[in-house]
Amino acid sequence: MRRHLQQWCKSPFFPIALAVIVIWIKTVFAYYADFSLGVADLLQFFLTLFNPIGATLLLLSIALYIKNRRVAFWVLVIIDLLSTILLYANVLYYREFTDFLTVGTMLGVSKVSRGLSGSSIMLMKPHDIIYWLDFIGFGLFLIGRGLMHIRPLAQITPVKIVNFFNKPALQLKPISTLQAFAVTSLATALFSADLSLSEMNRPQLLTRTFDRNYIVKYIGIDALTVYDAIKTAQNNQVRSQADSAQLDDILNYVHQNYAAPNKKYFGIAKGKNVIIIHLESFQQFLIGQKIDGQEVTPFLNSLYHDKNTISFDNFFHQVGQGKTSDAENMLETSTFGLPQGSLFTTLGSDNTFQAAPAILQQQQGYTSAVFHGNVGTFWNRDNTYRSMGYDYFFDKSYFDASAGSSMEYGLKDKLMFAESIKYLEQLQQPFYAKFITVTNHFPYPLSKEDTNFPSAGTDDDTVNGYFQTAHYLDQAVQEFFNYLKASGLYDKSIIILYGDHYGISDSSNKALAPLLGKDPERWNDFDNAQLQRVPFMIHMPGLPGGIRHTYGGEIDVLPTLLHLLGINTQNYVQFGTDLLSPQHQQLVAFRNHDFVTPKYTYTNGKIYRNSDGAIISDPSPKLQKLIARDQAKVNTELSLSDKLNQKNLLRFYTPPGFKPVAPKDYDYNDCYQREMAINQRLGDHSTSLFAQNHDKSTTDLYHTDAPELNGKTQDITDVPDSVKNNQDSEQSQSTTSMSSSCSN
């Protein structure tokens, strides 16, 4: 036995077999230690064990065709390394997003990563060393052989180093092309067998849109990446061949599904400022939730139940991989994010949009601005906002980002709101202003100086921190509301608050379950789906409020808002409908093609009854027909939205009275100077809060307990040196040139 093992170790196929085994072990380990693939039967279990082999062997067999055996060895090592990097990147991504990397996400990673700092480290776990043990061992092997063959150190020369890497131990043994082809053929046969078995268990696996968990479970991560790359290339080709005729189906669909405004509410907020408060990672269950007898979000609770607030308790986020950027896209355009990657990062720079900022400016003369304490390049916002027609974008460069004031995703919320006032008061009214909060974002770290709210006391640090950062966010929003009332903006504004997406991922939901009165052992896909509710509140003094049980999602925000402002949406391409309209269809589509209705939840191929969460395993023909009809509508809606965005079809359609946005006309480098220049130019005709307050700042009306400020108003009045420098340079230019962009 020992002699046979020694002979096998000397075989030319041993290195590639060893590499396959190592990658197989790491991949299967990831399947069960870090991914939740939903293995439901013995065949699926077998496929998770089997699927890494064929694809891995196929990739590694490339090295066998290289005639230079030393080069072939290092190609084998590089392929192994790249496979490991891809696997581990998916592990980290999955821990945060409960999803797998796609080509769209990878292509946008440089834009996204600029806004990230240490959060990836927080995602790492001790067992991650398993993914790198082979390279640690290989490194020790190289060091050991190097010390044996290149001694003493004083005698090391380039020639000796080259000779070391030319040693037979670091080369593949000779093999014929026929033998290499045999290995490739074996790999192809193994992969084909895997695909055939997968198709038996899940028909049309690659022709229908499934959750990426399915594809990984059946054919593996490498195959998913290749499949996704092919689909991405096909989409790019399709986009280049688009024409106006392809809009016909889309226009017919949105016109047929248009919901006329509710006469009671149409135009009730006309002329009001619009303030959007983007509640980062804020889920509906936080409303009314208590920890140790203390309300997590007491202010938002009171606002939710206020007589002047329309609140929705069956409002769902509908984001995909684009997360926050997907939520913004739906809010601004009433079109869905992409099935893969982020629309902002992949298409935002050159897509044609009919977005809220441009619509409001052209219809009713609104000024628009975004306030966000992260860098402008995060999610490619600086380019996408130009395409949408935002006049101003106050990113991290406009705030004091000194040490201790920021977290992984930007400036702390209390500081962001407080430091925004000096810019907000300069906006010409009416304005459309969006505030993007970040403190309530994974991994939810917050110092004792920022909060004394108790921990949830679970075994999951993510769950524990989530309630503390949500409490901090609640306090920040309350401070901002206090300012709005003190400054007079409150009575002139309609305020929208919404949660952008889930905060607790599916992997932590069982730890959360007891806090929600649920049994973690009975937690299932129905509970996961129902937990995708996020708050949606419309608040305005004098607005007839109340809690609505209407089912809807983020896709419905824009038409609802525009109707409240007295703007009819019939001529715009929007996939959502007015939540206040009697004609609103209560069918909520999720990005993965699952859906929720008032009576049923359809997820992962199963039908659940909402009233008791029970699985309907034997649906009646009538129910089957109903589910099939809803599924067809969801599929149509998502596919038409994808077609619209991927092919940039809005370039072929301009609604009456709308002028396409020219991104080149917008510049966010000196927005503060442009604001002040417009105020100066307009003089007595300026409608800004600053002008209406007799050119006196209102920053002294803002009060915050943020420990970084210690009650010092001066810190929120001052602008950063970079902004001051821009101001000094602008003083040498004419007022006319200063108002050429970022204007009212």
Buried (B, 14 or more C-beta within 10 A) or exposed (E): EEEEEEEEEEEBBBBBBBBBEBBBBBBBBBBEEBBBBEBEEEBBBBBBEBBBBBBBBBBBBBBBBBEEBBEBBBBBBEBBBEBBEBBBBBBBBBBBBBBBBBBBBBBBBEBBEBBBEEBBEBBEEEEBEEBBEBBEEBEEEEEEBBEEEBEEEEEEEEEEEEEBBEEEEBBBBEBEEEEBEBBBEBBBEBBEBBBEBBBEBBEEBBEEBBBBBBBBBBBBBBBBBBBBEEBBEEBEEEBEEBEEEBBEBBBEBBEEBBBBBBEEBBBBBEBBBBBBBBBBBBBBBBBBBEBEEEBBBBBBBEBBBBEBBBBBBBBBBBBBBBBBBBBBBBBBBBBBBBBBBBBBBBBBBEBBBBBBBBBBBBBBEBBBBBBBBBBBBBBBBBBBBBBBBBBBBBBBBBBBBEEEBBBBBBBBBBBBBBBBBBBBBBBBBBBBBBBBBBBBBBBBBBEEEBBEBBEBEBEBBBBBBBBBBBBBBBBBBBBBBBBBEBBBBBEBBBBBBBBBBBBBBBBBBBBBBBBEEBEEEEBEBBBBBBBBBBBBBBBBBEBEBEEBEBBBBBBBBBBBBBBBBBBBBEBBBBBBBBBBBEEBBBBBBBBBBBBBBEEBBBBBEBBBBBEEBEEBEEEEEEBEEBBEEBBEBBBBBBBBBBBBBBBBBBBBBEBEEBEEBEBEEBBBBBBBBBBBBBBBBBEEEBBBBBBBBEEEBBBEBBEBEBBBBEEEBEBBBBBBEEBEEBBEEBEEEEEEEBBEBBBB
